[in-house]
Amino acid sequence: MNFFNTFRARLLIILAFLLVATLGVQLYVNLSSRRENVRLRELQEQALVAGITLGFNSMQSNDRLGDLISREGQTFFDEQTTERIQDIIVINDKWQVSDSLNPEYLPTTDENGNLQYRQLSELTDLPSLPADSRLGEDLEKFPNSKIVSEDTDGEAHAIPVETNQGRWYVMVILKTDRQEIFQKATRPLVYTLLILLLATATTFFLVWQFTRPIANLSNAAQRIAAGDLSVRVRDAERSDEIGRLAWQFNQMTAELEKTRELETQLQEAEKSAVVGRLASAIAHEIRNPLNYINLTLDHLRAKFAPQDSAKRGDFEKLTAQLKTEVGRINRQISDFLRYSRPAKLNLQPIEPRRVVEDSLRIVEPQAVEQNIVISLIERENVPQILGDAEVLRSVFSNLFINAVQAMEKTGGSLNVTIDSDEEFVRIEIADTGDGIPTENLDKIFEPYFSTKETGTGLGLAIVKKIVDDHRGTIAVESELNAGTKFTVKLPNVKS
C-alpha cells in the first residue's frame, strides 16, 4: 500500500498542515502588530518633533502657538499631527506658562495692561510626565511628575531649552486613547484565541471523521452478534487501512450470511429427506389398510345397517365419524407426500376466478353453519395466470379452510379480492377471525409449525412451496382479535 494512502500518513499530513497554518497565522499577526506599532511610534515621534519645533518658534517670536499653526506655508502641523498633539506648553525660566494651545493657560492682561501669567504649579489637570533623571531637580517643579499614567489621558514630554533668559521648557502633550491601546494590546490575544478555537474545532472534526468508521464497525459487529447478518458498513471504497478493514468486514459478513443460508437449506433438505422417507413408509404401510377400512365401512353401511330406526341412526353416525377420521388421516398422508416430492406442474393459462370459486365450494357449507359471509370481488380486465389449476386449488383451499377455522367461534366475513398489475395477478384473502400473534408471523410458513392441536404444520408450508413453484409470492398481515389477510401474487400470462 502506498504510504500516502494510509490512514497514518493522512493524519500526519493534516496535523502538520494544521501546525504550519497555526504558526503561519500567528507569525502574520505578530508581524502585523509590529508594523502597526512601528507606524504609531513614527507618528508619535513626528508629532513630538513638530510640537518641539513650534515651541521653539514661539519662544523666538511674539506670535502665539495658535497663530503659528494657522500661518500659511507652515509644514509642521498637518492633520495627523493635529490628531496626535493635545497641547504644547511653553514654560519660561520663572516656571510660568508663556504660551499654550489651550486658551485657559495663556497669559491675561490686568487693568494696568500688565501680563498675568499662570504658574506651572497651578496646572493640576496635566497628564503624567515620565520620571526622567536628565531633568534633575527641575523634575520636582512639574506638578504632573508624580501622576500615575493610568490616572489621566495623554502623555507629557518636557524638553529643556537654554536661552539668554535662562532655562525654558517646551512641554508637548500627546493624545492617548485608552480604548485604542487596549484594543491593540488585546488584538494579538484575540487572534491567538481564534486560532486555538479553529485548531480545536478542526481537531475535533478530524477525530470524529477518523473515529466514525471505527464506530460504524463497532455498531455493525453488535448487530451481527445479535443475529443480523445483512448489515454492511460503509467506507469500504476508501484506499487506506480503514477502507481495507471495512471491505474485509463486509466480505466476512457476506460469507457468514452465505453460510447461514447454506445451513438453512441443508436443514430444509434434511427435513425434506426425513419427510420423504416417512411419507414413503406411511404411503406403503398405512394407506393400503386405510383404503381397506374405508371400503369395509361402505360395505357395512350398505349390507349390515340395523333395521331399527333408532339403532340405524347411531350406526350411520358412528360409521360417518370413522370415515371422517380415515379421510383426515389420508389427507395428512397426502400433505406429507406433496411436501416431500418435487412438484410436477402442468402449467396452462387459467382463469384465476375459476380456481378461487372451485376452492370456495369446499368451505361454503361450513361457512353457512358458522354464520360466515363470503364475498368475491374481481376487478376489471384481470388477465389469465400461467399455472396448474389442480395444484392451485390446494393453495386456496388451505387458505379458505384456515380462515373459516379462525372464525369458528365468532362468525364473521371472508372477503376475496382479485386484482392485477403489469406483471402479477393479486388474490387477497381477508378474514375477521382471531388473528395471528405477532411473534408467530415469521414462522407460519415453516414446516411442522402449527398452533393447532391436530395440525401437522405442513398446510401453509405446502401453500408457500406451491406459490414459489409458480414463481409467485405470498405475504401475510394480521392483527390479533381483528383478522388476517393473505396476499398471493401469481405471474400473469403476459409476464
CORMOHU-V7383 format. One record per pair of residues at least 12 apart in sequence whose C-alpha atoms are under 10 Angstrom apart, sorted by the first residue. I is the first residue (numbers start at 1). J is the second residue. If there is no record, write none. Layout:
i: <I & I>
j: <J & J>
This chain:
i: <1 & 1 & 1 & 2 & 2 & 3 & 4 & 5 & 5 & 5 & 5 & 6 & 6 & 6 & 6 & 6 & 6 & 7 & 7 & 7 & 7 & 7 & 7 & 7 & 8 & 8 & 9 & 10 & 11 & 11 & 11 & 14 & 14 & 14 & 15 & 15 & 15 & 15 & 18 & 18 & 18 & 18 & 19 & 21 & 21 & 22 & 22 & 22 & 22 & 22 & 23 & 25 & 25 & 25 & 26 & 26 & 26 & 26 & 29 & 29 & 29 & 29 & 29 & 30 & 30 & 30 & 32 & 33 & 33 & 33 & 33 & 36 & 37 & 43 & 43 & 43 & 44 & 44 & 44 & 44 & 44 & 44 & 45 & 45 & 46 & 46 & 46 & 46 & 46 & 47 & 47 & 47 & 47 & 47 & 47 & 47 & 47 & 47 & 47 & 47 & 47 & 48 & 48 & 48 & 48 & 48 & 48 & 48 & 48 & 48 & 48 & 49 & 49 & 49 & 50 & 50 & 50 & 50 & 50 & 50 & 50 & 50 & 50 & 51 & 51 & 51 & 51 & 51 & 51 & 51 & 51 & 51 & 51 & 51 & 51 & 51 & 51 & 51 & 51 & 52 & 52 & 52 & 52 & 52 & 52 & 52 & 52 & 52 & 52 & 52 & 53 & 53 & 53 & 54 & 54 & 54 & 54 & 54 & 54 & 54 & 54 & 54 & 54 & 55 & 55 & 55 & 55 & 55 & 55 & 55 & 55 & 55 & 55 & 55 & 55 & 55 & 56 & 56 & 56 & 56 & 56 & 58 & 58 & 58 & 58 & 58 & 58 & 59 & 59 & 59 & 59 & 59 & 59 & 59 & 59 & 59 & 59 & 60 & 63 & 64 & 64 & 64 & 64 & 64 & 65 & 65 & 65 & 65 & 65 & 65 & 65 & 65 & 66 & 66 & 66 & 66 & 66 & 66 & 67 & 69 & 69 & 81 & 82 & 82 & 83 & 83 & 84 & 84 & 84 & 84 & 84 & 85 & 85 & 85 & 85 & 85 & 85 & 85 & 85 & 86 & 86 & 86 & 86 & 86 & 86 & 86 & 86 & 86 & 86 & 87 & 87 & 87 & 87 & 87 & 87 & 87 & 87 & 87 & 87 & 87 & 88 & 88 & 88 & 88 & 88 & 88 & 88 & 88 & 88 & 88 & 88 & 89 & 89 & 89 & 89 & 89 & 89 & 89 & 89 & 89 & 89 & 89 & 90 & 90 & 90 & 90 & 90 & 90 & 90 & 90 & 90 & 91 & 91 & 91 & 91 & 91 & 91 & 91 & 91 & 91 & 91 & 91 & 92 & 92 & 92 & 92 & 92 & 92 & 92 & 92 & 92 & 92 & 93 & 93 & 93 & 93 & 93 & 93 & 93 & 93 & 94 & 94 & 94 & 94 & 94 & 94 & 94 & 95 & 95 & 95 & 95 & 95 & 95 & 95 & 95 & 95 & 95 & 95 & 96 & 96 & 96 & 96 & 96 & 96 & 96 & 96 & 96 & 97 & 97 & 97 & 97 & 97 & 97 & 97 & 97 & 97 & 97 & 98 & 98 & 98 & 98 & 98 & 98 & 98 & 98 & 99 & 99 & 99 & 100 & 100 & 100 & 104 & 105 & 105 & 105 & 105 & 105 & 105 & 106 & 107 & 120 & 120 & 120 & 120 & 121 & 121 & 121 & 121 & 122 & 122 & 123 & 123 & 123 & 124 & 124 & 124 & 124 & 125 & 125 & 125 & 125 & 125 & 126 & 126 & 126 & 126 & 126 & 126 & 126 & 126 & 126 & 126 & 126 & 127 & 127 & 127 & 127 & 127 & 127 & 127 & 127 & 127 & 127 & 127 & 127 & 127 & 127 & 127 & 127 & 127 & 127 & 128 & 128 & 128 & 128 & 128 & 128 & 128 & 128 & 128 & 128 & 128 & 128 & 128 & 128 & 128 & 128 & 128 & 129 & 129 & 129 & 129 & 129 & 129 & 129 & 129 & 129 & 129 & 129 & 129 & 129 & 129 & 129 & 130 & 130 & 130 & 130 & 130 & 130 & 130 & 130 & 130 & 130 & 131 & 131 & 131 & 131 & 131 & 132 & 132 & 132 & 134 & 135 & 135 & 135 & 138 & 139 & 142 & 144 & 150 & 152 & 152 & 153 & 153 & 153 & 153 & 153 & 153 & 154 & 154 & 154 & 154 & 154 & 154 & 155 & 155 & 155 & 155 & 155 & 156 & 156 & 156 & 156 & 156 & 157 & 157 & 157 & 157 & 157 & 157 & 158 & 158 & 158 & 158 & 159 & 159 & 210 & 211 & 212 & 213 & 213 & 213 & 213 & 213 & 213 & 213 & 213 & 214 & 214 & 214 & 214 & 216 & 216 & 216 & 216 & 216 & 217 & 217 & 217 & 217 & 217 & 217 & 217 & 217 & 217 & 218 & 219 & 219 & 220 & 220 & 220 & 220 & 220 & 221 & 221 & 221 & 224 & 224 & 224 & 227 & 228 & 228 & 229 & 229 & 229 & 229 & 229 & 229 & 229 & 229 & 229 & 230 & 230 & 230 & 230 & 230 & 231 & 231 & 231 & 231 & 232 & 232 & 232 & 232 & 232 & 232 & 232 & 233 & 233 & 233 & 233 & 233 & 233 & 234 & 234 & 234 & 235 & 236 & 236 & 236 & 268 & 268 & 269 & 271 & 271 & 271 & 272 & 272 & 272 & 272 & 272 & 273 & 273 & 274 & 275 & 275 & 275 & 275 & 275 & 276 & 276 & 276 & 276 & 276 & 276 & 277 & 277 & 277 & 278 & 278 & 278 & 278 & 279 & 279 & 279 & 279 & 279 & 279 & 279 & 279 & 279 & 279 & 280 & 280 & 280 & 280 & 280 & 282 & 282 & 282 & 282 & 282 & 282 & 283 & 283 & 283 & 283 & 283 & 286 & 286 & 286 & 287 & 287 & 287 & 287 & 287 & 290 & 290 & 290 & 290 & 290 & 291 & 291 & 291 & 293 & 293 & 293 & 294 & 294 & 294 & 294 & 294 & 294 & 295 & 297 & 297 & 297 & 297 & 298 & 298 & 298 & 300 & 300 & 300 & 301 & 301 & 301 & 301 & 332 & 332 & 332 & 332 & 335 & 335 & 335 & 335 & 335 & 335 & 336 & 336 & 336 & 336 & 338 & 338 & 338 & 338 & 338 & 339 & 339 & 339 & 339 & 339 & 339 & 339 & 339 & 340 & 342 & 342 & 343 & 343 & 343 & 343 & 344 & 344 & 344 & 345 & 345 & 345 & 345 & 345 & 345 & 345 & 345 & 345 & 346 & 346 & 346 & 346 & 346 & 346 & 347 & 347 & 347 & 347 & 347 & 347 & 347 & 348 & 348 & 348 & 348 & 348 & 348 & 348 & 349 & 349 & 349 & 349 & 349 & 349 & 349 & 349 & 349 & 350 & 350 & 350 & 350 & 350 & 350 & 350 & 350 & 350 & 351 & 351 & 351 & 351 & 351 & 351 & 351 & 352 & 352 & 352 & 352 & 352 & 352 & 352 & 352 & 352 & 352 & 352 & 352 & 352 & 352 & 352 & 352 & 353 & 353 & 353 & 353 & 353 & 353 & 353 & 353 & 354 & 354 & 355 & 355 & 355 & 355 & 355 & 355 & 355 & 355 & 355 & 355 & 356 & 356 & 356 & 356 & 356 & 356 & 356 & 356 & 356 & 356 & 356 & 357 & 357 & 357 & 357 & 358 & 358 & 358 & 358 & 358 & 359 & 359 & 359 & 359 & 359 & 359 & 359 & 359 & 359 & 359 & 359 & 360 & 360 & 360 & 360 & 360 & 360 & 360 & 360 & 360 & 361 & 361 & 362 & 362 & 362 & 363 & 363 & 363 & 363 & 363 & 363 & 363 & 363 & 364 & 364 & 364 & 366 & 366 & 366 & 366 & 367 & 367 & 367 & 367 & 367 & 367 & 367 & 367 & 367 & 367 & 367 & 368 & 369 & 369 & 370 & 370 & 370 & 370 & 370 & 370 & 370 & 370 & 371 & 371 & 371 & 371 & 371 & 371 & 371 & 372 & 372 & 372 & 372 & 372 & 372 & 372 & 372 & 372 & 372 & 373 & 373 & 373 & 373 & 373 & 373 & 374 & 374 & 374 & 374 & 374 & 374 & 374 & 375 & 375 & 375 & 375 & 375 & 376 & 376 & 376 & 376 & 376 & 376 & 376 & 377 & 377 & 377 & 377 & 377 & 377 & 377 & 378 & 378 & 378 & 378 & 378 & 378 & 379 & 379 & 379 & 379 & 380 & 380 & 380 & 381 & 381 & 382 & 382 & 382 & 382 & 382 & 382 & 382 & 382 & 383 & 383 & 383 & 383 & 383 & 383 & 383 & 383 & 383 & 383 & 383 & 384 & 384 & 384 & 384 & 384 & 384 & 384 & 384 & 385 & 385 & 385 & 385 & 385 & 385 & 385 & 385 & 385 & 386 & 386 & 386 & 386 & 386 & 386 & 386 & 386 & 387 & 387 & 387 & 387 & 387 & 387 & 387 & 387 & 388 & 388 & 391 & 391 & 391 & 391 & 392 & 392 & 392 & 392 & 394 & 394 & 394 & 394 & 395 & 395 & 395 & 395 & 395 & 395 & 395 & 395 & 395 & 396 & 396 & 396 & 396 & 397 & 397 & 398 & 398 & 398 & 398 & 399 & 399 & 399 & 399 & 399 & 399 & 399 & 400 & 400 & 400 & 400 & 400 & 402 & 402 & 402 & 402 & 403 & 403 & 403 & 403 & 403 & 403 & 403 & 403 & 403 & 403 & 403 & 404 & 404 & 404 & 405 & 405 & 406 & 406 & 406 & 406 & 406 & 406 & 406 & 406 & 406 & 407 & 407 & 407 & 407 & 407 & 407 & 408 & 408 & 409 & 409 & 410 & 410 & 410 & 411 & 411 & 411 & 412 & 412 & 412 & 412 & 413 & 413 & 413 & 413 & 413 & 414 & 414 & 414 & 414 & 414 & 414 & 414 & 414 & 415 & 415 & 415 & 415 & 415 & 415 & 416 & 416 & 416 & 416 & 416 & 416 & 416 & 417 & 417 & 417 & 418 & 418 & 418 & 419 & 420 & 420 & 420 & 420 & 421 & 421 & 421 & 422 & 422 & 422 & 422 & 423 & 423 & 423 & 423 & 423 & 423 & 423 & 424 & 424 & 424 & 424 & 424 & 424 & 424 & 424 & 424 & 424 & 425 & 425 & 425 & 425 & 425 & 425 & 425 & 426 & 426 & 426 & 426 & 426 & 426 & 426 & 426 & 426 & 427 & 427 & 427 & 427 & 427 & 427 & 428 & 428 & 428 & 428 & 428 & 428 & 428 & 428 & 429 & 429 & 429 & 429 & 429 & 429 & 430 & 430 & 430 & 430 & 430 & 430 & 430 & 430 & 431 & 431 & 431 & 431 & 431 & 431 & 432 & 432 & 432 & 432 & 432 & 432 & 432 & 432 & 433 & 433 & 433 & 433 & 433 & 433 & 433 & 434 & 434 & 434 & 434 & 434 & 434 & 434 & 435 & 435 & 435 & 435 & 435 & 435 & 435 & 435 & 435 & 436 & 436 & 436 & 436 & 436 & 436 & 436 & 436 & 436 & 436 & 437 & 437 & 437 & 437 & 438 & 438 & 438 & 438 & 441 & 441 & 441 & 441 & 442 & 443 & 443 & 444 & 444 & 444 & 444 & 444 & 444 & 444 & 445 & 445 & 445 & 445 & 445 & 445 & 445 & 445 & 445 & 445 & 445 & 445 & 446 & 446 & 446 & 446 & 446 & 446 & 447 & 447 & 447 & 447 & 448 & 448 & 449 & 463 & 464 & 467 & 467 & 467 & 468 & 470 & 470 & 470 & 471 & 471 & 471 & 472 & 472 & 472 & 472 & 472 & 473 & 473 & 473 & 473 & 473 & 474 & 474 & 474 & 474 & 474 & 475 & 475 & 475 & 476>
j: <239 & 240 & 241 & 239 & 240 & 240 & 240 & 238 & 239 & 240 & 241 & 238 & 239 & 240 & 241 & 242 & 243 & 210 & 238 & 239 & 240 & 241 & 242 & 243 & 240 & 241 & 240 & 240 & 206 & 207 & 210 & 202 & 203 & 206 & 199 & 202 & 203 & 206 & 198 & 199 & 202 & 203 & 199 & 195 & 199 & 192 & 195 & 196 & 198 & 199 & 195 & 191 & 192 & 195 & 188 & 191 & 192 & 195 & 187 & 188 & 189 & 191 & 192 & 188 & 191 & 192 & 188 & 184 & 185 & 187 & 188 & 184 & 184 & 80 & 81 & 84 & 80 & 81 & 84 & 85 & 174 & 175 & 81 & 84 & 76 & 77 & 80 & 81 & 84 & 76 & 77 & 78 & 80 & 81 & 82 & 83 & 84 & 85 & 172 & 173 & 174 & 81 & 84 & 85 & 88 & 156 & 157 & 171 & 172 & 173 & 174 & 76 & 81 & 172 & 75 & 76 & 77 & 78 & 81 & 82 & 85 & 88 & 172 & 65 & 76 & 77 & 81 & 82 & 85 & 86 & 87 & 88 & 89 & 157 & 170 & 171 & 172 & 173 & 174 & 88 & 89 & 90 & 157 & 158 & 159 & 161 & 169 & 170 & 171 & 172 & 76 & 77 & 170 & 66 & 68 & 69 & 74 & 76 & 77 & 88 & 90 & 170 & 172 & 68 & 88 & 89 & 90 & 91 & 99 & 100 & 159 & 161 & 169 & 170 & 171 & 172 & 90 & 161 & 168 & 169 & 170 & 89 & 90 & 98 & 99 & 100 & 170 & 90 & 91 & 92 & 98 & 99 & 161 & 163 & 168 & 169 & 170 & 163 & 99 & 98 & 99 & 100 & 101 & 106 & 87 & 88 & 89 & 90 & 99 & 100 & 101 & 102 & 88 & 99 & 100 & 101 & 102 & 103 & 101 & 82 & 101 & 174 & 174 & 175 & 174 & 175 & 154 & 173 & 174 & 175 & 176 & 101 & 154 & 155 & 172 & 173 & 174 & 175 & 176 & 101 & 102 & 154 & 155 & 156 & 172 & 173 & 174 & 175 & 176 & 100 & 101 & 102 & 126 & 154 & 156 & 171 & 172 & 173 & 174 & 175 & 100 & 101 & 102 & 156 & 157 & 158 & 170 & 171 & 172 & 173 & 174 & 101 & 102 & 105 & 106 & 120 & 158 & 169 & 170 & 171 & 172 & 173 & 106 & 120 & 158 & 159 & 168 & 169 & 170 & 171 & 172 & 118 & 119 & 120 & 158 & 160 & 161 & 167 & 168 & 169 & 170 & 171 & 119 & 120 & 161 & 163 & 165 & 166 & 167 & 168 & 169 & 170 & 161 & 162 & 163 & 165 & 166 & 167 & 168 & 169 & 117 & 119 & 120 & 165 & 166 & 167 & 168 & 117 & 118 & 119 & 120 & 121 & 138 & 141 & 142 & 167 & 168 & 169 & 116 & 117 & 118 & 119 & 120 & 121 & 122 & 168 & 169 & 116 & 117 & 118 & 119 & 120 & 121 & 122 & 123 & 169 & 170 & 116 & 117 & 118 & 119 & 120 & 168 & 169 & 170 & 117 & 118 & 170 & 170 & 171 & 172 & 118 & 117 & 118 & 119 & 120 & 122 & 123 & 118 & 119 & 141 & 142 & 143 & 144 & 141 & 142 & 143 & 144 & 142 & 143 & 142 & 143 & 144 & 142 & 143 & 144 & 147 & 143 & 144 & 147 & 152 & 153 & 142 & 143 & 144 & 145 & 147 & 152 & 153 & 154 & 155 & 156 & 173 & 143 & 144 & 145 & 147 & 148 & 149 & 150 & 151 & 152 & 153 & 154 & 155 & 156 & 157 & 173 & 174 & 175 & 176 & 142 & 143 & 144 & 145 & 146 & 147 & 148 & 149 & 150 & 151 & 152 & 153 & 154 & 155 & 156 & 157 & 173 & 142 & 143 & 144 & 145 & 146 & 147 & 148 & 149 & 154 & 155 & 156 & 157 & 158 & 171 & 173 & 144 & 145 & 146 & 147 & 148 & 149 & 155 & 156 & 157 & 158 & 144 & 145 & 146 & 147 & 157 & 145 & 157 & 158 & 160 & 158 & 159 & 160 & 160 & 158 & 158 & 156 & 178 & 176 & 178 & 173 & 174 & 175 & 176 & 177 & 178 & 173 & 174 & 175 & 176 & 177 & 178 & 172 & 173 & 174 & 175 & 176 & 171 & 172 & 173 & 174 & 175 & 169 & 170 & 171 & 172 & 173 & 174 & 170 & 171 & 172 & 173 & 171 & 172 & 242 & 242 & 235 & 233 & 234 & 235 & 236 & 242 & 243 & 245 & 246 & 233 & 242 & 245 & 246 & 232 & 233 & 234 & 235 & 246 & 232 & 233 & 234 & 235 & 242 & 245 & 246 & 249 & 250 & 233 & 231 & 233 & 232 & 233 & 249 & 250 & 253 & 233 & 249 & 253 & 253 & 256 & 257 & 257 & 253 & 257 & 250 & 252 & 253 & 254 & 255 & 256 & 257 & 258 & 260 & 250 & 253 & 254 & 256 & 257 & 250 & 253 & 254 & 257 & 246 & 247 & 249 & 250 & 251 & 253 & 254 & 245 & 246 & 247 & 249 & 250 & 253 & 246 & 247 & 250 & 247 & 248 & 249 & 250 & 446 & 447 & 340 & 340 & 447 & 448 & 336 & 339 & 340 & 341 & 447 & 340 & 341 & 340 & 336 & 337 & 339 & 340 & 341 & 336 & 337 & 338 & 339 & 340 & 341 & 336 & 337 & 340 & 333 & 336 & 337 & 340 & 332 & 333 & 334 & 335 & 336 & 337 & 338 & 339 & 340 & 341 & 333 & 336 & 337 & 340 & 341 & 330 & 332 & 333 & 334 & 336 & 337 & 330 & 333 & 334 & 336 & 337 & 329 & 330 & 333 & 326 & 329 & 330 & 333 & 334 & 323 & 326 & 327 & 329 & 330 & 326 & 327 & 330 & 322 & 323 & 326 & 319 & 322 & 323 & 324 & 326 & 327 & 323 & 319 & 320 & 322 & 323 & 319 & 320 & 323 & 315 & 316 & 319 & 315 & 316 & 319 & 320 & 455 & 456 & 458 & 459 & 456 & 457 & 458 & 459 & 461 & 462 & 456 & 458 & 459 & 462 & 391 & 458 & 462 & 465 & 466 & 447 & 458 & 459 & 461 & 462 & 463 & 465 & 466 & 462 & 465 & 469 & 391 & 465 & 466 & 469 & 388 & 391 & 469 & 387 & 388 & 389 & 390 & 391 & 392 & 466 & 469 & 470 & 386 & 387 & 388 & 389 & 390 & 391 & 385 & 386 & 387 & 388 & 389 & 391 & 470 & 384 & 385 & 386 & 387 & 388 & 389 & 493 & 383 & 384 & 385 & 386 & 387 & 388 & 389 & 492 & 493 & 383 & 384 & 385 & 386 & 387 & 388 & 389 & 492 & 493 & 382 & 383 & 384 & 385 & 386 & 387 & 389 & 378 & 382 & 383 & 384 & 385 & 386 & 387 & 389 & 392 & 418 & 419 & 425 & 426 & 427 & 490 & 492 & 376 & 377 & 378 & 382 & 384 & 417 & 418 & 427 & 389 & 393 & 388 & 389 & 390 & 391 & 392 & 393 & 394 & 395 & 396 & 397 & 376 & 389 & 392 & 393 & 395 & 396 & 397 & 400 & 416 & 418 & 427 & 376 & 393 & 396 & 397 & 389 & 390 & 393 & 396 & 397 & 390 & 392 & 393 & 394 & 395 & 396 & 397 & 398 & 399 & 400 & 401 & 374 & 376 & 393 & 396 & 397 & 399 & 400 & 401 & 416 & 397 & 400 & 397 & 400 & 401 & 397 & 398 & 400 & 401 & 402 & 403 & 404 & 405 & 400 & 401 & 404 & 401 & 404 & 405 & 408 & 400 & 401 & 403 & 404 & 405 & 407 & 408 & 411 & 412 & 413 & 414 & 411 & 408 & 411 & 404 & 405 & 407 & 408 & 409 & 410 & 411 & 412 & 407 & 408 & 409 & 410 & 411 & 412 & 413 & 404 & 407 & 408 & 410 & 411 & 412 & 413 & 414 & 431 & 432 & 411 & 412 & 413 & 414 & 415 & 431 & 404 & 412 & 413 & 414 & 415 & 416 & 431 & 413 & 414 & 415 & 416 & 417 & 414 & 415 & 416 & 417 & 418 & 428 & 429 & 415 & 416 & 417 & 418 & 419 & 427 & 428 & 416 & 417 & 418 & 419 & 420 & 427 & 417 & 418 & 419 & 420 & 418 & 419 & 420 & 419 & 420 & 418 & 419 & 420 & 421 & 424 & 425 & 426 & 492 & 419 & 420 & 421 & 422 & 423 & 424 & 425 & 491 & 492 & 493 & 494 & 420 & 424 & 425 & 490 & 491 & 492 & 493 & 494 & 424 & 425 & 470 & 490 & 491 & 492 & 493 & 494 & 495 & 470 & 471 & 490 & 491 & 492 & 493 & 494 & 495 & 467 & 469 & 470 & 471 & 490 & 491 & 492 & 493 & 466 & 470 & 463 & 466 & 467 & 470 & 463 & 466 & 467 & 470 & 459 & 462 & 463 & 466 & 459 & 460 & 462 & 463 & 464 & 465 & 466 & 467 & 488 & 427 & 429 & 463 & 488 & 459 & 463 & 459 & 460 & 462 & 463 & 429 & 430 & 459 & 460 & 463 & 485 & 486 & 414 & 416 & 429 & 430 & 431 & 431 & 433 & 459 & 460 & 429 & 430 & 431 & 432 & 433 & 434 & 435 & 483 & 484 & 485 & 486 & 431 & 432 & 433 & 433 & 434 & 431 & 432 & 433 & 434 & 435 & 436 & 481 & 483 & 484 & 431 & 432 & 433 & 434 & 435 & 483 & 433 & 434 & 433 & 434 & 432 & 433 & 434 & 431 & 432 & 433 & 431 & 432 & 433 & 483 & 430 & 431 & 432 & 433 & 483 & 429 & 430 & 431 & 432 & 433 & 483 & 484 & 485 & 428 & 429 & 430 & 431 & 432 & 485 & 428 & 429 & 430 & 431 & 485 & 486 & 487 & 429 & 430 & 487 & 487 & 488 & 489 & 489 & 489 & 490 & 491 & 492 & 489 & 491 & 492 & 491 & 492 & 494 & 495 & 489 & 490 & 491 & 492 & 493 & 494 & 495 & 472 & 473 & 488 & 489 & 490 & 491 & 492 & 493 & 494 & 495 & 472 & 488 & 489 & 490 & 491 & 492 & 493 & 472 & 473 & 474 & 487 & 488 & 489 & 490 & 491 & 492 & 474 & 486 & 487 & 488 & 489 & 490 & 474 & 475 & 476 & 485 & 486 & 487 & 488 & 489 & 476 & 484 & 485 & 486 & 487 & 488 & 476 & 477 & 478 & 483 & 484 & 485 & 486 & 487 & 478 & 482 & 483 & 484 & 485 & 486 & 478 & 479 & 480 & 481 & 482 & 483 & 484 & 485 & 478 & 479 & 480 & 481 & 482 & 483 & 484 & 478 & 479 & 480 & 481 & 482 & 483 & 484 & 477 & 478 & 479 & 480 & 481 & 482 & 483 & 484 & 485 & 451 & 476 & 477 & 478 & 479 & 480 & 481 & 482 & 483 & 484 & 478 & 479 & 480 & 481 & 477 & 478 & 479 & 480 & 475 & 476 & 477 & 478 & 476 & 460 & 461 & 457 & 458 & 459 & 460 & 461 & 464 & 476 & 457 & 458 & 459 & 460 & 461 & 462 & 463 & 464 & 465 & 474 & 475 & 476 & 458 & 459 & 460 & 461 & 462 & 464 & 459 & 460 & 461 & 462 & 460 & 461 & 461 & 488 & 488 & 488 & 489 & 490 & 490 & 489 & 490 & 491 & 489 & 490 & 491 & 488 & 489 & 490 & 491 & 492 & 487 & 488 & 489 & 490 & 491 & 486 & 487 & 488 & 489 & 490 & 487 & 488 & 489 & 488>
